[in-house]
Amino acid sequence: MTGRSLHDGLLRVLTSARLRAEAAAGDVAALGGAVGVEEARALCAADSVRIGGLARFLGRHFYRERIVRLFAGSRRLTREAGRDPLAILDTPAFGGLLERAELGSAATADAVATLVEAEVASLLAARPWGPALCAYEGALFRVEAGPRRWGRRDGSAVVRAATAQVVALGWDVTGLVAAVRRGELALPEPRPGPIRLLVALAPDGRVTTLRASEGLERILTALEAPRTAAELARALDADETECGRALQQLAAVGAVEWRDA
């Protein structure tokens, strides 16, 4: 065991309710599979109350930053109405969530987003485009929690990424969100009318939003199961070269993943 390995093990325990439960129970065998046996012995001997308190502190800061960044539009408007959605961080509901949280996981992100949406829904409902704003930023929050895919980015077949979402909205709120993020004082009024957006997570963790055209959605639907570029072209009755080019672009934003056939 080294200081670095113990530090890494502690970070894993602080971000995982499951691992903290194993440490609190003194289950060296179970915890050792995740952090190493010697590290597990040290962590099982640590003060579980202090570790729990530090984990809650870390969790609040972790999700505070993400709420500020990914619910930027909703937060700006609700703060103007006198209520900050960050208030959920001090509620019993959020405290209970932290007790079972796996920081950064899709399941915990969904639970946190649901709390934020419930907090801002009544204030945003007075605006006709409020529900669309809440839905769009909720999708951004959830998609960002997907796994980072640092490994290989090639293969002979391609499949739709599990984190890629197509969001159907009744208003185009993307300009408003962009203006909030730029810090503009005057916000553009969202445009009415149906819009479909692809929200995807790139391998490096960057969330990208694209207009989901009919052609793009046809590609994603055809890739619910892995296909080669040639198989996709035949399924869509399209040019294989054009399909290959489209797949490379979609892979760059994380909407599809390459695999071995």
MONOR-V516620 format. One record per residue. N is the residue number from 0. PSI is psi in radians with two decimals (NA if undefined). NEAR is the number of other C-alpha atoms within 8 Angstrom. Layout:
BEGIN
n-><N | N>
psi-><PSI | PSI>
near-><NEAR | NEAR>
END
This chain:
BEGIN
n-><0 | 1 | 2 | 3 | 4 | 5 | 6 | 7 | 8 | 9 | 10 | 11 | 12 | 13 | 14 | 15 | 16 | 17 | 18 | 19 | 20 | 21 | 22 | 23 | 24 | 25 | 26 | 27 | 28 | 29 | 30 | 31 | 32 | 33 | 34 | 35 | 36 | 37 | 38 | 39 | 40 | 41 | 42 | 43 | 44 | 45 | 46 | 47 | 48 | 49 | 50 | 51 | 52 | 53 | 54 | 55 | 56 | 57 | 58 | 59 | 60 | 61 | 62 | 63 | 64 | 65 | 66 | 67 | 68 | 69 | 70 | 71 | 72 | 73 | 74 | 75 | 76 | 77 | 78 | 79 | 80 | 81 | 82 | 83 | 84 | 85 | 86 | 87 | 88 | 89 | 90 | 91 | 92 | 93 | 94 | 95 | 96 | 97 | 98 | 99 | 100 | 101 | 102 | 103 | 104 | 105 | 106 | 107 | 108 | 109 | 110 | 111 | 112 | 113 | 114 | 115 | 116 | 117 | 118 | 119 | 120 | 121 | 122 | 123 | 124 | 125 | 126 | 127 | 128 | 129 | 130 | 131 | 132 | 133 | 134 | 135 | 136 | 137 | 138 | 139 | 140 | 141 | 142 | 143 | 144 | 145 | 146 | 147 | 148 | 149 | 150 | 151 | 152 | 153 | 154 | 155 | 156 | 157 | 158 | 159 | 160 | 161 | 162 | 163 | 164 | 165 | 166 | 167 | 168 | 169 | 170 | 171 | 172 | 173 | 174 | 175 | 176 | 177 | 178 | 179 | 180 | 181 | 182 | 183 | 184 | 185 | 186 | 187 | 188 | 189 | 190 | 191 | 192 | 193 | 194 | 195 | 196 | 197 | 198 | 199 | 200 | 201 | 202 | 203 | 204 | 205 | 206 | 207 | 208 | 209 | 210 | 211 | 212 | 213 | 214 | 215 | 216 | 217 | 218 | 219 | 220 | 221 | 222 | 223 | 224 | 225 | 226 | 227 | 228 | 229 | 230 | 231 | 232 | 233 | 234 | 235 | 236 | 237 | 238 | 239 | 240 | 241 | 242 | 243 | 244 | 245 | 246 | 247 | 248 | 249 | 250 | 251 | 252 | 253 | 254 | 255 | 256 | 257 | 258 | 259 | 260>
psi-><2.41 | 2.92 | -0.64 | -0.77 | -0.64 | -0.70 | -0.78 | -0.71 | -0.71 | -0.74 | -0.70 | -0.69 | -0.70 | -0.47 | 0.04 | 2.02 | -0.63 | -0.79 | -0.60 | -0.64 | -0.69 | -0.70 | -0.74 | -0.57 | -0.09 | 0.45 | 1.44 | -0.68 | -0.82 | -0.82 | -0.58 | -0.51 | -0.41 | -0.61 | -0.12 | 2.52 | -0.83 | -0.71 | -0.68 | -0.70 | -0.76 | -0.72 | -0.57 | -0.48 | -0.17 | 2.89 | 1.92 | -0.50 | -0.77 | -0.68 | -0.72 | -0.73 | -0.72 | -0.63 | -0.71 | -0.69 | -0.82 | -0.75 | -0.72 | -0.76 | -0.66 | -0.87 | -0.42 | -0.83 | -0.69 | -0.63 | -0.80 | -0.71 | -0.70 | -0.34 | 0.66 | -0.79 | -0.85 | -0.70 | -0.73 | -0.80 | -0.68 | -0.55 | -0.64 | -0.46 | 0.05 | 0.20 | 2.23 | 2.14 | -0.26 | -0.22 | -0.39 | -0.41 | -0.34 | 0.20 | 2.71 | -0.59 | -0.77 | -0.66 | -0.75 | -0.63 | -0.72 | -0.51 | -0.38 | 0.21 | 2.55 | 1.71 | 2.29 | -0.12 | 2.75 | -0.68 | -0.77 | -0.67 | -0.72 | -0.73 | -0.72 | -0.78 | -0.67 | -0.69 | -0.75 | -0.80 | -0.71 | -0.58 | -0.67 | -0.21 | -0.80 | -0.63 | -0.65 | -0.35 | -0.40 | -0.33 | 2.35 | -0.49 | 0.08 | -0.86 | -0.60 | -0.71 | -0.78 | -0.75 | -0.71 | -0.85 | -0.53 | -0.66 | -0.74 | -0.78 | -0.77 | -0.74 | -0.67 | -0.40 | 0.02 | 2.88 | 2.48 | 2.28 | 1.48 | -0.13 | -2.62 | 2.58 | 0.47 | 3.03 | -3.13 | -0.22 | 2.80 | 2.59 | 2.66 | 2.36 | 2.47 | -0.49 | -0.22 | 2.18 | 2.45 | 2.09 | 2.17 | 2.15 | 2.69 | -0.15 | 2.58 | 1.74 | 0.08 | -0.64 | -0.66 | -0.81 | -0.74 | -0.69 | -0.69 | -0.76 | -0.49 | -0.12 | 0.39 | 2.49 | -0.75 | 2.17 | 2.43 | 2.55 | 2.23 | 2.58 | 2.33 | 2.77 | 2.59 | 2.45 | 2.48 | 2.27 | 2.39 | 2.15 | 2.12 | 2.71 | 1.99 | 2.79 | -0.47 | 0.10 | 0.08 | 2.27 | 2.26 | 2.47 | 2.26 | 2.63 | 2.26 | 1.60 | 2.91 | -0.69 | -0.71 | -0.74 | -0.57 | -0.71 | -0.83 | -0.69 | -0.70 | -0.33 | 0.43 | -0.47 | 2.62 | 2.43 | 2.65 | 2.92 | -0.67 | -0.74 | -0.68 | -0.76 | -0.72 | -0.71 | -0.59 | -0.04 | 0.90 | 2.97 | 2.30 | -0.66 | -0.75 | -0.68 | -0.77 | -0.71 | -0.74 | -0.68 | -0.68 | -0.70 | -0.72 | -0.62 | -0.61 | -0.56 | -0.03 | 0.22 | -0.43 | 2.84 | 2.45 | 2.47 | 2.91 | 2.44 | NA>
near-><6 | 5 | 6 | 6 | 10 | 10 | 8 | 9 | 13 | 9 | 8 | 10 | 11 | 13 | 12 | 12 | 13 | 8 | 10 | 13 | 8 | 13 | 16 | 9 | 7 | 9 | 10 | 12 | 8 | 8 | 14 | 13 | 8 | 7 | 12 | 10 | 11 | 8 | 13 | 15 | 11 | 8 | 9 | 14 | 8 | 7 | 6 | 10 | 6 | 7 | 11 | 10 | 8 | 9 | 10 | 11 | 8 | 10 | 11 | 9 | 8 | 9 | 9 | 10 | 8 | 10 | 11 | 10 | 7 | 10 | 13 | 12 | 12 | 12 | 12 | 9 | 9 | 14 | 10 | 7 | 7 | 6 | 8 | 8 | 11 | 8 | 8 | 11 | 9 | 7 | 8 | 6 | 7 | 12 | 11 | 8 | 11 | 10 | 8 | 9 | 10 | 11 | 9 | 7 | 10 | 10 | 7 | 12 | 12 | 10 | 9 | 11 | 11 | 9 | 10 | 10 | 10 | 8 | 9 | 13 | 11 | 8 | 8 | 14 | 10 | 7 | 6 | 6 | 13 | 11 | 10 | 12 | 11 | 14 | 9 | 11 | 12 | 13 | 11 | 11 | 15 | 12 | 15 | 10 | 10 | 10 | 5 | 8 | 7 | 6 | 4 | 4 | 7 | 6 | 9 | 9 | 12 | 15 | 13 | 13 | 9 | 4 | 9 | 14 | 9 | 9 | 10 | 8 | 11 | 10 | 12 | 13 | 12 | 7 | 9 | 12 | 10 | 8 | 11 | 13 | 9 | 6 | 6 | 8 | 5 | 4 | 8 | 7 | 5 | 11 | 7 | 8 | 7 | 9 | 10 | 11 | 11 | 13 | 16 | 14 | 17 | 15 | 11 | 8 | 8 | 9 | 12 | 10 | 8 | 7 | 8 | 11 | 7 | 6 | 7 | 8 | 9 | 9 | 10 | 10 | 7 | 10 | 12 | 8 | 7 | 11 | 12 | 10 | 12 | 8 | 8 | 14 | 12 | 9 | 8 | 9 | 6 | 9 | 7 | 11 | 6 | 8 | 12 | 9 | 8 | 8 | 11 | 8 | 8 | 10 | 13 | 9 | 13 | 13 | 15 | 13 | 11 | 12 | 11 | 6 | 8>
END
